[in-house]
Amino acid sequence: MSDLNDPRVFFAAERTLMAWNRTGLTLMAFGFVLERFGLFLHVLRQDPGHAGRDLSFWIGIAFIMLALVVIGFSIVQFRHVLKTLKPVEIPARYCTWGGIAMNLSVVVLGLALLVYLFSEL
């Protein structure tokens, strides 16, 4: 990737991975809020019938799924960058899988959130 032989290249890639993680978490939170907004409107209207899955539900689900794709893609990109780095660019005994594990856990928990939202109604 570079001829700098500098560990700052690795740390920049790791910061980018974590920035995509934060972006994905923000998208996921926004999607959850949108999904719950339909339920809130249903309560305000005081409809005696079943709330159902209105447009806000599907838009919220789309945002959550977008977040999972973004975070998953960031893992793939980070692994590609890791393959291009020389050993001198990665600090000795530094755990390179920590960021990947964090992103994978967010993806798994996001999938659990989707399962919960679909099973709730």
Phi and psi restraints in degrees (range 20) as a CNS / XPLOR table:
assign (resid 1 and name C) (resid 2 and name N)
       (resid 2 and name CA) (resid 2 and name C) 1.0 -142.5 20.0 2
assign (resid 2 and name N) (resid 2 and name CA)
       (resid 2 and name C) (resid 3 and name N) 1.0 165.8 20.0 2
assign (resid 2 and name C) (resid 3 and name N)
       (resid 3 and name CA) (resid 3 and name C) 1.0 -110.9 20.0 2
assign (resid 3 and name N) (resid 3 and name CA)
       (resid 3 and name C) (resid 4 and name N) 1.0 24.7 20.0 2
assign (resid 3 and name C) (resid 4 and name N)
       (resid 4 and name CA) (resid 4 and name C) 1.0 -77.3 20.0 2
assign (resid 4 and name N) (resid 4 and name CA)
       (resid 4 and name C) (resid 5 and name N) 1.0 -27.1 20.0 2
assign (resid 4 and name C) (resid 5 and name N)
       (resid 5 and name CA) (resid 5 and name C) 1.0 51.4 20.0 2
assign (resid 5 and name N) (resid 5 and name CA)
       (resid 5 and name C) (resid 6 and name N) 1.0 43.5 20.0 2
assign (resid 5 and name C) (resid 6 and name N)
       (resid 6 and name CA) (resid 6 and name C) 1.0 -126.6 20.0 2
assign (resid 6 and name N) (resid 6 and name CA)
       (resid 6 and name C) (resid 7 and name N) 1.0 130.0 20.0 2
assign (resid 6 and name C) (resid 7 and name N)
       (resid 7 and name CA) (resid 7 and name C) 1.0 -65.2 20.0 2
assign (resid 7 and name N) (resid 7 and name CA)
       (resid 7 and name C) (resid 8 and name N) 1.0 -14.1 20.0 2
assign (resid 7 and name C) (resid 8 and name N)
       (resid 8 and name CA) (resid 8 and name C) 1.0 -63.4 20.0 2
assign (resid 8 and name N) (resid 8 and name CA)
       (resid 8 and name C) (resid 9 and name N) 1.0 -25.4 20.0 2
assign (resid 8 and name C) (resid 9 and name N)
       (resid 9 and name CA) (resid 9 and name C) 1.0 -63.6 20.0 2
assign (resid 9 and name N) (resid 9 and name CA)
       (resid 9 and name C) (resid 10 and name N) 1.0 -46.2 20.0 2
assign (resid 9 and name C) (resid 10 and name N)
       (resid 10 and name CA) (resid 10 and name C) 1.0 -62.6 20.0 2
assign (resid 10 and name N) (resid 10 and name CA)
       (resid 10 and name C) (resid 11 and name N) 1.0 -45.6 20.0 2
assign (resid 10 and name C) (resid 11 and name N)
       (resid 11 and name CA) (resid 11 and name C) 1.0 -64.8 20.0 2
assign (resid 11 and name N) (resid 11 and name CA)
       (resid 11 and name C) (resid 12 and name N) 1.0 -33.4 20.0 2
assign (resid 11 and name C) (resid 12 and name N)
       (resid 12 and name CA) (resid 12 and name C) 1.0 -64.7 20.0 2
assign (resid 12 and name N) (resid 12 and name CA)
       (resid 12 and name C) (resid 13 and name N) 1.0 -40.9 20.0 2
assign (resid 12 and name C) (resid 13 and name N)
       (resid 13 and name CA) (resid 13 and name C) 1.0 -65.1 20.0 2
assign (resid 13 and name N) (resid 13 and name CA)
       (resid 13 and name C) (resid 14 and name N) 1.0 -39.2 20.0 2
assign (resid 13 and name C) (resid 14 and name N)
       (resid 14 and name CA) (resid 14 and name C) 1.0 -68.2 20.0 2
assign (resid 14 and name N) (resid 14 and name CA)
       (resid 14 and name C) (resid 15 and name N) 1.0 -38.2 20.0 2
assign (resid 14 and name C) (resid 15 and name N)
       (resid 15 and name CA) (resid 15 and name C) 1.0 -63.3 20.0 2
assign (resid 15 and name N) (resid 15 and name CA)
       (resid 15 and name C) (resid 16 and name N) 1.0 -38.7 20.0 2
assign (resid 15 and name C) (resid 16 and name N)
       (resid 16 and name CA) (resid 16 and name C) 1.0 -64.0 20.0 2
assign (resid 16 and name N) (resid 16 and name CA)
       (resid 16 and name C) (resid 17 and name N) 1.0 -41.6 20.0 2
assign (resid 16 and name C) (resid 17 and name N)
       (resid 17 and name CA) (resid 17 and name C) 1.0 -58.9 20.0 2
assign (resid 17 and name N) (resid 17 and name CA)
       (resid 17 and name C) (resid 18 and name N) 1.0 -45.4 20.0 2
assign (resid 17 and name C) (resid 18 and name N)
       (resid 18 and name CA) (resid 18 and name C) 1.0 -69.4 20.0 2
assign (resid 18 and name N) (resid 18 and name CA)
       (resid 18 and name C) (resid 19 and name N) 1.0 -31.0 20.0 2
assign (resid 18 and name C) (resid 19 and name N)
       (resid 19 and name CA) (resid 19 and name C) 1.0 -65.7 20.0 2
assign (resid 19 and name N) (resid 19 and name CA)
       (resid 19 and name C) (resid 20 and name N) 1.0 -40.1 20.0 2
assign (resid 19 and name C) (resid 20 and name N)
       (resid 20 and name CA) (resid 20 and name C) 1.0 -67.0 20.0 2
assign (resid 20 and name N) (resid 20 and name CA)
       (resid 20 and name C) (resid 21 and name N) 1.0 -33.1 20.0 2
assign (resid 20 and name C) (resid 21 and name N)
       (resid 21 and name CA) (resid 21 and name C) 1.0 -62.5 20.0 2
assign (resid 21 and name N) (resid 21 and name CA)
       (resid 21 and name C) (resid 22 and name N) 1.0 -47.0 20.0 2
assign (resid 21 and name C) (resid 22 and name N)
       (resid 22 and name CA) (resid 22 and name C) 1.0 -62.8 20.0 2
assign (resid 22 and name N) (resid 22 and name CA)
       (resid 22 and name C) (resid 23 and name N) 1.0 -39.7 20.0 2
assign (resid 22 and name C) (resid 23 and name N)
       (resid 23 and name CA) (resid 23 and name C) 1.0 -62.5 20.0 2
assign (resid 23 and name N) (resid 23 and name CA)
       (resid 23 and name C) (resid 24 and name N) 1.0 -44.1 20.0 2
assign (resid 23 and name C) (resid 24 and name N)
       (resid 24 and name CA) (resid 24 and name C) 1.0 -63.4 20.0 2
assign (resid 24 and name N) (resid 24 and name CA)
       (resid 24 and name C) (resid 25 and name N) 1.0 -42.1 20.0 2
assign (resid 24 and name C) (resid 25 and name N)
       (resid 25 and name CA) (resid 25 and name C) 1.0 -62.9 20.0 2
assign (resid 25 and name N) (resid 25 and name CA)
       (resid 25 and name C) (resid 26 and name N) 1.0 -37.8 20.0 2
assign (resid 25 and name C) (resid 26 and name N)
       (resid 26 and name CA) (resid 26 and name C) 1.0 -65.3 20.0 2
assign (resid 26 and name N) (resid 26 and name CA)
       (resid 26 and name C) (resid 27 and name N) 1.0 -44.8 20.0 2
assign (resid 26 and name C) (resid 27 and name N)
       (resid 27 and name CA) (resid 27 and name C) 1.0 -60.7 20.0 2
assign (resid 27 and name N) (resid 27 and name CA)
       (resid 27 and name C) (resid 28 and name N) 1.0 -41.0 20.0 2
assign (resid 27 and name C) (resid 28 and name N)
       (resid 28 and name CA) (resid 28 and name C) 1.0 -65.2 20.0 2
assign (resid 28 and name N) (resid 28 and name CA)
       (resid 28 and name C) (resid 29 and name N) 1.0 -43.8 20.0 2
assign (resid 28 and name C) (resid 29 and name N)
       (resid 29 and name CA) (resid 29 and name C) 1.0 -63.9 20.0 2
assign (resid 29 and name N) (resid 29 and name CA)
       (resid 29 and name C) (resid 30 and name N) 1.0 -42.3 20.0 2
assign (resid 29 and name C) (resid 30 and name N)
       (resid 30 and name CA) (resid 30 and name C) 1.0 -63.0 20.0 2
assign (resid 30 and name N) (resid 30 and name CA)
       (resid 30 and name C) (resid 31 and name N) 1.0 -41.0 20.0 2
assign (resid 30 and name C) (resid 31 and name N)
       (resid 31 and name CA) (resid 31 and name C) 1.0 -63.0 20.0 2
assign (resid 31 and name N) (resid 31 and name CA)
       (resid 31 and name C) (resid 32 and name N) 1.0 -40.5 20.0 2
assign (resid 31 and name C) (resid 32 and name N)
       (resid 32 and name CA) (resid 32 and name C) 1.0 -65.3 20.0 2
assign (resid 32 and name N) (resid 32 and name CA)
       (resid 32 and name C) (resid 33 and name N) 1.0 -40.9 20.0 2
assign (resid 32 and name C) (resid 33 and name N)
       (resid 33 and name CA) (resid 33 and name C) 1.0 -63.4 20.0 2
assign (resid 33 and name N) (resid 33 and name CA)
       (resid 33 and name C) (resid 34 and name N) 1.0 -43.9 20.0 2
assign (resid 33 and name C) (resid 34 and name N)
       (resid 34 and name CA) (resid 34 and name C) 1.0 -61.8 20.0 2
assign (resid 34 and name N) (resid 34 and name CA)
       (resid 34 and name C) (resid 35 and name N) 1.0 -41.2 20.0 2
assign (resid 34 and name C) (resid 35 and name N)
       (resid 35 and name CA) (resid 35 and name C) 1.0 -62.7 20.0 2
assign (resid 35 and name N) (resid 35 and name CA)
       (resid 35 and name C) (resid 36 and name N) 1.0 -41.4 20.0 2
assign (resid 35 and name C) (resid 36 and name N)
       (resid 36 and name CA) (resid 36 and name C) 1.0 -75.6 20.0 2
assign (resid 36 and name N) (resid 36 and name CA)
       (resid 36 and name C) (resid 37 and name N) 1.0 -19.9 20.0 2
assign (resid 36 and name C) (resid 37 and name N)
       (resid 37 and name CA) (resid 37 and name C) 1.0 -62.6 20.0 2
assign (resid 37 and name N) (resid 37 and name CA)
       (resid 37 and name C) (resid 38 and name N) 1.0 -37.8 20.0 2
assign (resid 37 and name C) (resid 38 and name N)
       (resid 38 and name CA) (resid 38 and name C) 1.0 -62.3 20.0 2
assign (resid 38 and name N) (resid 38 and name CA)
       (resid 38 and name C) (resid 39 and name N) 1.0 -39.7 20.0 2
assign (resid 38 and name C) (resid 39 and name N)
       (resid 39 and name CA) (resid 39 and name C) 1.0 -65.4 20.0 2
assign (resid 39 and name N) (resid 39 and name CA)
       (resid 39 and name C) (resid 40 and name N) 1.0 -40.6 20.0 2
assign (resid 39 and name C) (resid 40 and name N)
       (resid 40 and name CA) (resid 40 and name C) 1.0 -61.1 20.0 2
assign (resid 40 and name N) (resid 40 and name CA)
       (resid 40 and name C) (resid 41 and name N) 1.0 -44.9 20.0 2
assign (resid 40 and name C) (resid 41 and name N)
       (resid 41 and name CA) (resid 41 and name C) 1.0 -63.5 20.0 2
assign (resid 41 and name N) (resid 41 and name CA)
       (resid 41 and name C) (resid 42 and name N) 1.0 -37.9 20.0 2
assign (resid 41 and name C) (resid 42 and name N)
       (resid 42 and name CA) (resid 42 and name C) 1.0 -62.0 20.0 2
assign (resid 42 and name N) (resid 42 and name CA)
       (resid 42 and name C) (resid 43 and name N) 1.0 -41.2 20.0 2
assign (resid 42 and name C) (resid 43 and name N)
       (resid 43 and name CA) (resid 43 and name C) 1.0 -67.2 20.0 2
assign (resid 43 and name N) (resid 43 and name CA)
       (resid 43 and name C) (resid 44 and name N) 1.0 -40.3 20.0 2
assign (resid 43 and name C) (resid 44 and name N)
       (resid 44 and name CA) (resid 44 and name C) 1.0 -64.1 20.0 2
assign (resid 44 and name N) (resid 44 and name CA)
       (resid 44 and name C) (resid 45 and name N) 1.0 -38.5 20.0 2
assign (resid 44 and name C) (resid 45 and name N)
       (resid 45 and name CA) (resid 45 and name C) 1.0 -73.7 20.0 2
assign (resid 45 and name N) (resid 45 and name CA)
       (resid 45 and name C) (resid 46 and name N) 1.0 -19.6 20.0 2
assign (resid 45 and name C) (resid 46 and name N)
       (resid 46 and name CA) (resid 46 and name C) 1.0 55.3 20.0 2
assign (resid 46 and name N) (resid 46 and name CA)
       (resid 46 and name C) (resid 47 and name N) 1.0 45.8 20.0 2
assign (resid 46 and name C) (resid 47 and name N)
       (resid 47 and name CA) (resid 47 and name C) 1.0 -72.8 20.0 2
assign (resid 47 and name N) (resid 47 and name CA)
       (resid 47 and name C) (resid 48 and name N) 1.0 130.9 20.0 2
assign (resid 47 and name C) (resid 48 and name N)
       (resid 48 and name CA) (resid 48 and name C) 1.0 -74.2 20.0 2
assign (resid 48 and name N) (resid 48 and name CA)
       (resid 48 and name C) (resid 49 and name N) 1.0 -17.9 20.0 2
assign (resid 48 and name C) (resid 49 and name N)
       (resid 49 and name CA) (resid 49 and name C) 1.0 -79.7 20.0 2
assign (resid 49 and name N) (resid 49 and name CA)
       (resid 49 and name C) (resid 50 and name N) 1.0 -179.4 20.0 2
assign (resid 49 and name C) (resid 50 and name N)
       (resid 50 and name CA) (resid 50 and name C) 1.0 -70.7 20.0 2
assign (resid 50 and name N) (resid 50 and name CA)
       (resid 50 and name C) (resid 51 and name N) 1.0 136.4 20.0 2
assign (resid 50 and name C) (resid 51 and name N)
       (resid 51 and name CA) (resid 51 and name C) 1.0 -63.8 20.0 2
assign (resid 51 and name N) (resid 51 and name CA)
       (resid 51 and name C) (resid 52 and name N) 1.0 -39.9 20.0 2
assign (resid 51 and name C) (resid 52 and name N)
       (resid 52 and name CA) (resid 52 and name C) 1.0 70.1 20.0 2
assign (resid 52 and name N) (resid 52 and name CA)
       (resid 52 and name C) (resid 53 and name N) 1.0 -174.0 20.0 2
assign (resid 52 and name C) (resid 53 and name N)
       (resid 53 and name CA) (resid 53 and name C) 1.0 -113.1 20.0 2
assign (resid 53 and name N) (resid 53 and name CA)
       (resid 53 and name C) (resid 54 and name N) 1.0 100.6 20.0 2
assign (resid 53 and name C) (resid 54 and name N)
       (resid 54 and name CA) (resid 54 and name C) 1.0 -89.8 20.0 2
assign (resid 54 and name N) (resid 54 and name CA)
       (resid 54 and name C) (resid 55 and name N) 1.0 -170.0 20.0 2
assign (resid 54 and name C) (resid 55 and name N)
       (resid 55 and name CA) (resid 55 and name C) 1.0 -62.4 20.0 2
assign (resid 55 and name N) (resid 55 and name CA)
       (resid 55 and name C) (resid 56 and name N) 1.0 -36.8 20.0 2
assign (resid 55 and name C) (resid 56 and name N)
       (resid 56 and name CA) (resid 56 and name C) 1.0 -64.4 20.0 2
assign (resid 56 and name N) (resid 56 and name CA)
       (resid 56 and name C) (resid 57 and name N) 1.0 -32.8 20.0 2
assign (resid 56 and name C) (resid 57 and name N)
       (resid 57 and name CA) (resid 57 and name C) 1.0 -60.7 20.0 2
assign (resid 57 and name N) (resid 57 and name CA)
       (resid 57 and name C) (resid 58 and name N) 1.0 -49.7 20.0 2
assign (resid 57 and name C) (resid 58 and name N)
       (resid 58 and name CA) (resid 58 and name C) 1.0 -70.9 20.0 2
assign (resid 58 and name N) (resid 58 and name CA)
       (resid 58 and name C) (resid 59 and name N) 1.0 -34.5 20.0 2
assign (resid 58 and name C) (resid 59 and name N)
       (resid 59 and name CA) (resid 59 and name C) 1.0 -68.0 20.0 2
assign (resid 59 and name N) (resid 59 and name CA)
       (resid 59 and name C) (resid 60 and name N) 1.0 -41.7 20.0 2
assign (resid 59 and name C) (resid 60 and name N)
       (resid 60 and name CA) (resid 60 and name C) 1.0 -61.5 20.0 2
assign (resid 60 and name N) (resid 60 and name CA)
       (resid 60 and name C) (resid 61 and name N) 1.0 -42.8 20.0 2
assign (resid 60 and name C) (resid 61 and name N)
       (resid 61 and name CA) (resid 61 and name C) 1.0 -62.3 20.0 2
assign (resid 61 and name N) (resid 61 and name CA)
       (resid 61 and name C) (resid 62 and name N) 1.0 -40.2 20.0 2
assign (resid 61 and name C) (resid 62 and name N)
       (resid 62 and name CA) (resid 62 and name C) 1.0 -62.4 20.0 2
assign (resid 62 and name N) (resid 62 and name CA)
       (resid 62 and name C) (resid 63 and name N) 1.0 -40.2 20.0 2
assign (resid 62 and name C) (resid 63 and name N)
       (resid 63 and name CA) (resid 63 and name C) 1.0 -65.5 20.0 2
assign (resid 63 and name N) (resid 63 and name CA)
       (resid 63 and name C) (resid 64 and name N) 1.0 -40.4 20.0 2
assign (resid 63 and name C) (resid 64 and name N)
       (resid 64 and name CA) (resid 64 and name C) 1.0 -64.9 20.0 2
assign (resid 64 and name N) (resid 64 and name CA)
       (resid 64 and name C) (resid 65 and name N) 1.0 -42.7 20.0 2
assign (resid 64 and name C) (resid 65 and name N)
       (resid 65 and name CA) (resid 65 and name C) 1.0 -65.7 20.0 2
assign (resid 65 and name N) (resid 65 and name CA)
       (resid 65 and name C) (resid 66 and name N) 1.0 -38.6 20.0 2
assign (resid 65 and name C) (resid 66 and name N)
       (resid 66 and name CA) (resid 66 and name C) 1.0 -60.2 20.0 2
assign (resid 66 and name N) (resid 66 and name CA)
       (resid 66 and name C) (resid 67 and name N) 1.0 -41.1 20.0 2
assign (resid 66 and name C) (resid 67 and name N)
       (resid 67 and name CA) (resid 67 and name C) 1.0 -60.9 20.0 2
assign (resid 67 and name N) (resid 67 and name CA)
       (resid 67 and name C) (resid 68 and name N) 1.0 -42.9 20.0 2
assign (resid 67 and name C) (resid 68 and name N)
       (resid 68 and name CA) (resid 68 and name C) 1.0 -64.8 20.0 2
assign (resid 68 and name N) (resid 68 and name CA)
       (resid 68 and name C) (resid 69 and name N) 1.0 -38.5 20.0 2
assign (resid 68 and name C) (resid 69 and name N)
       (resid 69 and name CA) (resid 69 and name C) 1.0 -66.2 20.0 2
assign (resid 69 and name N) (resid 69 and name CA)
       (resid 69 and name C) (resid 70 and name N) 1.0 -43.9 20.0 2
assign (resid 69 and name C) (resid 70 and name N)
       (resid 70 and name CA) (resid 70 and name C) 1.0 -61.4 20.0 2
assign (resid 70 and name N) (resid 70 and name CA)
       (resid 70 and name C) (resid 71 and name N) 1.0 -45.7 20.0 2
assign (resid 70 and name C) (resid 71 and name N)
       (resid 71 and name CA) (resid 71 and name C) 1.0 -68.4 20.0 2
assign (resid 71 and name N) (resid 71 and name CA)
       (resid 71 and name C) (resid 72 and name N) 1.0 -41.4 20.0 2
assign (resid 71 and name C) (resid 72 and name N)
       (resid 72 and name CA) (resid 72 and name C) 1.0 -62.0 20.0 2
assign (resid 72 and name N) (resid 72 and name CA)
       (resid 72 and name C) (resid 73 and name N) 1.0 -42.6 20.0 2
assign (resid 72 and name C) (resid 73 and name N)
       (resid 73 and name CA) (resid 73 and name C) 1.0 -65.0 20.0 2
assign (resid 73 and name N) (resid 73 and name CA)
       (resid 73 and name C) (resid 74 and name N) 1.0 -35.5 20.0 2
assign (resid 73 and name C) (resid 74 and name N)
       (resid 74 and name CA) (resid 74 and name C) 1.0 -65.0 20.0 2
assign (resid 74 and name N) (resid 74 and name CA)
       (resid 74 and name C) (resid 75 and name N) 1.0 -33.5 20.0 2
assign (resid 74 and name C) (resid 75 and name N)
       (resid 75 and name CA) (resid 75 and name C) 1.0 -64.2 20.0 2
assign (resid 75 and name N) (resid 75 and name CA)
       (resid 75 and name C) (resid 76 and name N) 1.0 -45.7 20.0 2
assign (resid 75 and name C) (resid 76 and name N)
       (resid 76 and name CA) (resid 76 and name C) 1.0 -61.4 20.0 2
assign (resid 76 and name N) (resid 76 and name CA)
       (resid 76 and name C) (resid 77 and name N) 1.0 -45.4 20.0 2
assign (resid 76 and name C) (resid 77 and name N)
       (resid 77 and name CA) (resid 77 and name C) 1.0 -62.1 20.0 2
assign (resid 77 and name N) (resid 77 and name CA)
       (resid 77 and name C) (resid 78 and name N) 1.0 -43.2 20.0 2
assign (resid 77 and name C) (resid 78 and name N)
       (resid 78 and name CA) (resid 78 and name C) 1.0 -63.4 20.0 2
assign (resid 78 and name N) (resid 78 and name CA)
       (resid 78 and name C) (resid 79 and name N) 1.0 -40.4 20.0 2
assign (resid 78 and name C) (resid 79 and name N)
       (resid 79 and name CA) (resid 79 and name C) 1.0 -64.6 20.0 2
assign (resid 79 and name N) (resid 79 and name CA)
       (resid 79 and name C) (resid 80 and name N) 1.0 -36.5 20.0 2
assign (resid 79 and name C) (resid 80 and name N)
       (resid 80 and name CA) (resid 80 and name C) 1.0 -64.2 20.0 2
assign (resid 80 and name N) (resid 80 and name CA)
       (resid 80 and name C) (resid 81 and name N) 1.0 -41.1 20.0 2
assign (resid 80 and name C) (resid 81 and name N)
       (resid 81 and name CA) (resid 81 and name C) 1.0 -65.5 20.0 2
assign (resid 81 and name N) (resid 81 and name CA)
       (resid 81 and name C) (resid 82 and name N) 1.0 -41.9 20.0 2
assign (resid 81 and name C) (resid 82 and name N)
       (resid 82 and name CA) (resid 82 and name C) 1.0 -58.5 20.0 2
assign (resid 82 and name N) (resid 82 and name CA)
       (resid 82 and name C) (resid 83 and name N) 1.0 -37.6 20.0 2
assign (resid 82 and name C) (resid 83 and name N)
       (resid 83 and name CA) (resid 83 and name C) 1.0 -66.8 20.0 2
assign (resid 83 and name N) (resid 83 and name CA)
       (resid 83 and name C) (resid 84 and name N) 1.0 -24.8 20.0 2
assign (resid 83 and name C) (resid 84 and name N)
       (resid 84 and name CA) (resid 84 and name C) 1.0 -88.6 20.0 2
assign (resid 84 and name N) (resid 84 and name CA)
       (resid 84 and name C) (resid 85 and name N) 1.0 -12.2 20.0 2
assign (resid 84 and name C) (resid 85 and name N)
       (resid 85 and name CA) (resid 85 and name C) 1.0 -81.0 20.0 2
assign (resid 85 and name N) (resid 85 and name CA)
       (resid 85 and name C) (resid 86 and name N) 1.0 147.8 20.0 2
assign (resid 85 and name C) (resid 86 and name N)
       (resid 86 and name CA) (resid 86 and name C) 1.0 -85.5 20.0 2
assign (resid 86 and name N) (resid 86 and name CA)
       (resid 86 and name C) (resid 87 and name N) 1.0 156.2 20.0 2
assign (resid 86 and name C) (resid 87 and name N)
       (resid 87 and name CA) (resid 87 and name C) 1.0 -56.6 20.0 2
assign (resid 87 and name N) (resid 87 and name CA)
       (resid 87 and name C) (resid 88 and name N) 1.0 -31.1 20.0 2
assign (resid 87 and name C) (resid 88 and name N)
       (resid 88 and name CA) (resid 88 and name C) 1.0 -70.1 20.0 2
assign (resid 88 and name N) (resid 88 and name CA)
       (resid 88 and name C) (resid 89 and name N) 1.0 -19.8 20.0 2
assign (resid 88 and name C) (resid 89 and name N)
       (resid 89 and name CA) (resid 89 and name C) 1.0 -85.7 20.0 2
assign (resid 89 and name N) (resid 89 and name CA)
       (resid 89 and name C) (resid 90 and name N) 1.0 -7.7 20.0 2
assign (resid 89 and name C) (resid 90 and name N)
       (resid 90 and name CA) (resid 90 and name C) 1.0 -112.1 20.0 2
assign (resid 90 and name N) (resid 90 and name CA)
       (resid 90 and name C) (resid 91 and name N) 1.0 123.2 20.0 2
assign (resid 90 and name C) (resid 91 and name N)
       (resid 91 and name CA) (resid 91 and name C) 1.0 -57.7 20.0 2
assign (resid 91 and name N) (resid 91 and name CA)
       (resid 91 and name C) (resid 92 and name N) 1.0 145.9 20.0 2
assign (resid 91 and name C) (resid 92 and name N)
       (resid 92 and name CA) (resid 92 and name C) 1.0 -61.0 20.0 2
assign (resid 92 and name N) (resid 92 and name CA)
       (resid 92 and name C) (resid 93 and name N) 1.0 137.0 20.0 2
assign (resid 92 and name C) (resid 93 and name N)
       (resid 93 and name CA) (resid 93 and name C) 1.0 59.3 20.0 2
assign (resid 93 and name N) (resid 93 and name CA)
       (resid 93 and name C) (resid 94 and name N) 1.0 23.6 20.0 2
assign (resid 93 and name C) (resid 94 and name N)
       (resid 94 and name CA) (resid 94 and name C) 1.0 -88.6 20.0 2
assign (resid 94 and name N) (resid 94 and name CA)
       (resid 94 and name C) (resid 95 and name N) 1.0 134.4 20.0 2
assign (resid 94 and name C) (resid 95 and name N)
       (resid 95 and name CA) (resid 95 and name C) 1.0 -78.2 20.0 2
assign (resid 95 and name N) (resid 95 and name CA)
       (resid 95 and name C) (resid 96 and name N) 1.0 109.4 20.0 2
assign (resid 95 and name C) (resid 96 and name N)
       (resid 96 and name CA) (resid 96 and name C) 1.0 -86.4 20.0 2
assign (resid 96 and name N) (resid 96 and name CA)
       (resid 96 and name C) (resid 97 and name N) 1.0 -11.0 20.0 2
assign (resid 96 and name C) (resid 97 and name N)
       (resid 97 and name CA) (resid 97 and name C) 1.0 -96.0 20.0 2
assign (resid 97 and name N) (resid 97 and name CA)
       (resid 97 and name C) (resid 98 and name N) 1.0 -0.6 20.0 2
assign (resid 97 and name C) (resid 98 and name N)
       (resid 98 and name CA) (resid 98 and name C) 1.0 -61.3 20.0 2
assign (resid 98 and name N) (resid 98 and name CA)
       (resid 98 and name C) (resid 99 and name N) 1.0 -47.2 20.0 2
assign (resid 98 and name C) (resid 99 and name N)
       (resid 99 and name CA) (resid 99 and name C) 1.0 -66.1 20.0 2
assign (resid 99 and name N) (resid 99 and name CA)
       (resid 99 and name C) (resid 100 and name N) 1.0 -38.0 20.0 2
assign (resid 99 and name C) (resid 100 and name N)
       (resid 100 and name CA) (resid 100 and name C) 1.0 -64.8 20.0 2
assign (resid 100 and name N) (resid 100 and name CA)
       (resid 100 and name C) (resid 101 and name N) 1.0 -42.9 20.0 2
assign (resid 100 and name C) (resid 101 and name N)
       (resid 101 and name CA) (resid 101 and name C) 1.0 -63.0 20.0 2
assign (resid 101 and name N) (resid 101 and name CA)
       (resid 101 and name C) (resid 102 and name N) 1.0 -39.6 20.0 2
assign (resid 101 and name C) (resid 102 and name N)
       (resid 102 and name CA) (resid 102 and name C) 1.0 -62.7 20.0 2
assign (resid 102 and name N) (resid 102 and name CA)
       (resid 102 and name C) (resid 103 and name N) 1.0 -46.8 20.0 2
assign (resid 102 and name C) (resid 103 and name N)
       (resid 103 and name CA) (resid 103 and name C) 1.0 -65.5 20.0 2
assign (resid 103 and name N) (resid 103 and name CA)
       (resid 103 and name C) (resid 104 and name N) 1.0 -39.7 20.0 2
assign (resid 103 and name C) (resid 104 and name N)
       (resid 104 and name CA) (resid 104 and name C) 1.0 -63.2 20.0 2
assign (resid 104 and name N) (resid 104 and name CA)
       (resid 104 and name C) (resid 105 and name N) 1.0 -39.2 20.0 2
assign (resid 104 and name C) (resid 105 and name N)
       (resid 105 and name CA) (resid 105 and name C) 1.0 -66.2 20.0 2
assign (resid 105 and name N) (resid 105 and name CA)
       (resid 105 and name C) (resid 106 and name N) 1.0 -35.8 20.0 2
assign (resid 105 and name C) (resid 106 and name N)
       (resid 106 and name CA) (resid 106 and name C) 1.0 -65.9 20.0 2
assign (resid 106 and name N) (resid 106 and name CA)
       (resid 106 and name C) (resid 107 and name N) 1.0 -39.7 20.0 2
assign (resid 106 and name C) (resid 107 and name N)
       (resid 107 and name CA) (resid 107 and name C) 1.0 -63.3 20.0 2
assign (resid 107 and name N) (resid 107 and name CA)
       (resid 107 and name C) (resid 108 and name N) 1.0 -45.1 20.0 2
assign (resid 107 and name C) (resid 108 and name N)
       (resid 108 and name CA) (resid 108 and name C) 1.0 -62.9 20.0 2
assign (resid 108 and name N) (resid 108 and name CA)
       (resid 108 and name C) (resid 109 and name N) 1.0 -44.2 20.0 2
assign (resid 108 and name C) (resid 109 and name N)
       (resid 109 and name CA) (resid 109 and name C) 1.0 -67.4 20.0 2
assign (resid 109 and name N) (resid 109 and name CA)
       (resid 109 and name C) (resid 110 and name N) 1.0 -33.9 20.0 2
assign (resid 109 and name C) (resid 110 and name N)
       (resid 110 and name CA) (resid 110 and name C) 1.0 -64.8 20.0 2
assign (resid 110 and name N) (resid 110 and name CA)
       (resid 110 and name C) (resid 111 and name N) 1.0 -40.0 20.0 2
assign (resid 110 and name C) (resid 111 and name N)
       (resid 111 and name CA) (resid 111 and name C) 1.0 -64.0 20.0 2
assign (resid 111 and name N) (resid 111 and name CA)
       (resid 111 and name C) (resid 112 and name N) 1.0 -39.4 20.0 2
assign (resid 111 and name C) (resid 112 and name N)
       (resid 112 and name CA) (resid 112 and name C) 1.0 -63.1 20.0 2
assign (resid 112 and name N) (resid 112 and name CA)
       (resid 112 and name C) (resid 113 and name N) 1.0 -37.6 20.0 2
assign (resid 112 and name C) (resid 113 and name N)
       (resid 113 and name CA) (resid 113 and name C) 1.0 -63.2 20.0 2
assign (resid 113 and name N) (resid 113 and name CA)
       (resid 113 and name C) (resid 114 and name N) 1.0 -42.7 20.0 2
assign (resid 113 and name C) (resid 114 and name N)
       (resid 114 and name CA) (resid 114 and name C) 1.0 -61.7 20.0 2
assign (resid 114 and name N) (resid 114 and name CA)
       (resid 114 and name C) (resid 115 and name N) 1.0 -43.3 20.0 2
assign (resid 114 and name C) (resid 115 and name N)
       (resid 115 and name CA) (resid 115 and name C) 1.0 -61.5 20.0 2
assign (resid 115 and name N) (resid 115 and name CA)
       (resid 115 and name C) (resid 116 and name N) 1.0 -42.5 20.0 2
assign (resid 115 and name C) (resid 116 and name N)
       (resid 116 and name CA) (resid 116 and name C) 1.0 -61.8 20.0 2
assign (resid 116 and name N) (resid 116 and name CA)
       (resid 116 and name C) (resid 117 and name N) 1.0 -46.1 20.0 2
assign (resid 116 and name C) (resid 117 and name N)
       (resid 117 and name CA) (resid 117 and name C) 1.0 -64.3 20.0 2
assign (resid 117 and name N) (resid 117 and name CA)
       (resid 117 and name C) (resid 118 and name N) 1.0 -37.2 20.0 2
assign (resid 117 and name C) (resid 118 and name N)
       (resid 118 and name CA) (resid 118 and name C) 1.0 -75.3 20.0 2
assign (resid 118 and name N) (resid 118 and name CA)
       (resid 118 and name C) (resid 119 and name N) 1.0 -29.2 20.0 2
assign (resid 118 and name C) (resid 119 and name N)
       (resid 119 and name CA) (resid 119 and name C) 1.0 -87.5 20.0 2
assign (resid 119 and name N) (resid 119 and name CA)
       (resid 119 and name C) (resid 120 and name N) 1.0 -12.4 20.0 2
assign (resid 119 and name C) (resid 120 and name N)
       (resid 120 and name CA) (resid 120 and name C) 1.0 -70.0 20.0 2
assign (resid 120 and name N) (resid 120 and name CA)
       (resid 120 and name C) (resid 121 and name N) 1.0 -37.3 20.0 2
